[in-house]
Amino acid sequence: MSEDTITRRSTRRNLATQPIQGGPTKGQKIRHTPISPDELAEIIADARAQRTEEDIASYALRKRTA
């Protein structure tokens, strides 16, 4: 490409990312409750424990079939 050529990134959005026209309807309340650091830590710990259990079960299955 020469230096004269300008390349631009596409700015077109697909339909899933289009903003909603008109905003919320009358009476509709959008509620957002952020996750506290304690809740996030609990979610991560639960996910790690579940993954560890799945890895152990997978390893045991492979060990039996080998």
N, C-alpha and C positions, 0 to 999 in steps of 0.2 A: 504494500500500500504506500502511496506517496503521502507526503506531508500535507498536500492540498486536500486530501480526502478526509472528510469529517465523518466519524462513526458515532452513532447515537444509540443509546440503549432503548429498547422498546419500553414504552410507558403504558401500553394497553393492558388493562386488567381483564382477567376472565370473569365470568358471571358470578362465580362464588365469592370473589373479593370486591364486588361492586358495593359502594355505600348504599344503604337503604334510603330511598327517596322519601322525604317528608318526616323522617324521624319517628319517634314512638307515637302510637295512637293514643287517643284520649283515655285517661285512666290507667294506662300502662306504666308501671314503674320498673325501671331497670335497676336491679339490686346487684351490688358487687360487694362481696365480703372477702377481703384478702386473707390469705392463709398466714397464720402466725408462724413464727420460726419454730415453735414447739410442734405444731401440727405438721409442718414440712419435715422436720427431723423424724417424727413418728412414721410418716408416709415412706420416707427413704429407708428407715430401719426395717419396716415391714416388707418392702420390696426386696431388700437385701436378703432377709431371712427366707422369703419365698424362693428367690433365685438360688440360694444355697441348697435348700431342700430339693429343688428340681435338679440341680447339678448332681447332688448325691444320688438321687434316684436314677438319673441317667447313667451315672458311672456304675452303679450296682447292676443295672440292666446290661450294660456293655460287658461287665466283668463276668456275668453269668453266661452270656452267649459266646464269649471268647474261649 
